[in-house]
Amino acid sequence: MPWIRVSVAVPGSEGEAAGACLEGLGAVAVTWCDAGHTPLFEPLPGALPDLAAWPEVRAVGLFSLDVELAGIRSAFRGREVGIDFVGDEDWRGNWRRHAEIRRFGRLTVAPSHLEVIATDTTVLRLDPGGAFGTGAHPTTRLCLAWLAGQPLAGRRVLDYGCGSGILAIAAALFGARATAVDHDPQALDVTRRNALGNGVALEVRGAEGFAPSGYDVVVANILAGTLVAEAERLQEALPAGGRIALTGVLDEQVESVGAAYPAIAFEAPRAMTGWVLLHGERR
Ligand SMILES: C[S@@+](CC[C@H](N)C(=O)[O-])C[C@H]1O[C@@H](n2cnc3c(N)ncnc32)[C@H](O)[C@@H]1O
């Protein structure tokens, strides 16, 4: 069944009120997204977004086709109101349409529904389900390329913020003993399923109460604020000589994230489309 989608851009502080207004006008579902380019914020699983953290948000309402559009326009007079049609979609399965096979040095990442005919690389099969980590995002790609360049056989690897488990599984396929950690139970479920699909054994666990130590390699693709908040835990996970890769960091956040990791001797950062991977060795 097709729907009418109405979106209104408002200051973050008015996001909730705009959502309530859309609901009052008959929206069957309301969501919000960043209306600018300020990827500085990630809600805890199950938590509602703190809309005021964004300068501007877009409140989006889904309406049945017989909605009274004039009423919506007049409720949001003076604001930019976007209206379009959307079909019924398999939202969770949609990634498949855009998924492609990608190569990262000695690793090939292939969506579970595509066949890899011939390759001399290790193949990682992936279905991200509802979790982040298809291998398409620049931060995941930076991490995979970095991991593919590390000696991992027999090493202990910590993937902190595992999402779909893509990084921990890549490490395990290269012979590492990998631990995948996330604070989102859905991500942990998806990681377990993907590990099974790739025939690798991972330690999969929640973040609460986790005090990692003795890892040879740590990789964390989470946002800058979380990397700073978790800096002590992630540095403590490594002995001297241990290697770390941190991403989810924007150009302008490199300095503040680096400063939170005084125990790490960083090497030249790697970058892709505005995202940066910081990497180095524990002193
Ligand atoms: C950007 S995704 C990265 C997923 C995957 N590792 C990748 O590289 O594609 C970040 C993941 O970190 C998790 N995360 C965010 N903050 C966290 C925290 N404080 N502790 C543990 N996990 C966290 C999120 O639930 C999400 O699954």
The ligand as a MOL file (V3000), in Angstrom:
LIG
                    3D

  0  0  0     0  0            999 V3000
M  V30 BEGIN CTAB
M  V30 COUNTS 27 29 0 0 0
M  V30 BEGIN ATOM
M  V30 1 C 29.0730 2.7450 13.4660 0
M  V30 2 S 28.5620 1.2190 14.1360 0 CHG=1
M  V30 3 C 29.9650 0.2050 13.6840 0
M  V30 4 C 29.5960 -1.1920 13.3070 0
M  V30 5 C 30.7340 -2.0240 12.7520 0
M  V30 6 N 31.7740 -2.2250 13.7490 0
M  V30 7 C 31.3420 -1.3670 11.5280 0
M  V30 8 O 32.5150 -1.0160 11.5460 0
M  V30 9 O 30.6350 -1.2250 10.5210 0 CHG=-1
M  V30 10 C 28.8040 1.5590 15.8640 0
M  V30 11 C 28.3160 0.4670 16.7770 0
M  V30 12 O 28.7660 0.8150 18.0770 0
M  V30 13 C 27.7630 0.5560 19.0170 0
M  V30 14 N 28.0220 1.4580 20.1620 0
M  V30 15 C 27.8410 2.7930 20.2330 0
M  V30 16 N 28.2140 3.2660 21.4440 0
M  V30 17 C 28.6480 2.1900 22.1490 0
M  V30 18 C 29.1600 2.0280 23.4650 0
M  V30 19 N 29.2990 3.0630 24.3060 0
M  V30 20 N 29.5110 0.7890 23.8730 0
M  V30 21 C 29.3730 -0.2690 23.0420 0
M  V30 22 N 28.8790 -0.1870 21.7870 0
M  V30 23 C 28.5240 1.0320 21.3430 0
M  V30 24 C 26.4620 0.8190 18.2760 0
M  V30 25 O 25.3950 0.0990 18.8500 0
M  V30 26 C 26.8130 0.3300 16.8680 0
M  V30 27 O 26.4460 -1.0310 16.6710 0
M  V30 END ATOM
M  V30 BEGIN BOND
M  V30 1 1 1 2
M  V30 2 1 2 3
M  V30 3 1 2 10
M  V30 4 1 3 4
M  V30 5 1 4 5
M  V30 6 1 5 6
M  V30 7 1 5 7
M  V30 8 2 7 8
M  V30 9 1 7 9
M  V30 10 1 10 11
M  V30 11 1 11 12
M  V30 12 1 11 26
M  V30 13 1 12 13
M  V30 14 1 13 14
M  V30 15 1 13 24
M  V30 16 1 14 15
M  V30 17 1 14 23
M  V30 18 2 15 16
M  V30 19 1 16 17
M  V30 20 1 17 18
M  V30 21 2 17 23
M  V30 22 1 18 19
M  V30 23 2 18 20
M  V30 24 1 20 21
M  V30 25 2 21 22
M  V30 26 1 22 23
M  V30 27 1 24 25
M  V30 28 1 24 26
M  V30 29 1 26 27
M  V30 END BOND
M  V30 END CTAB
M  END
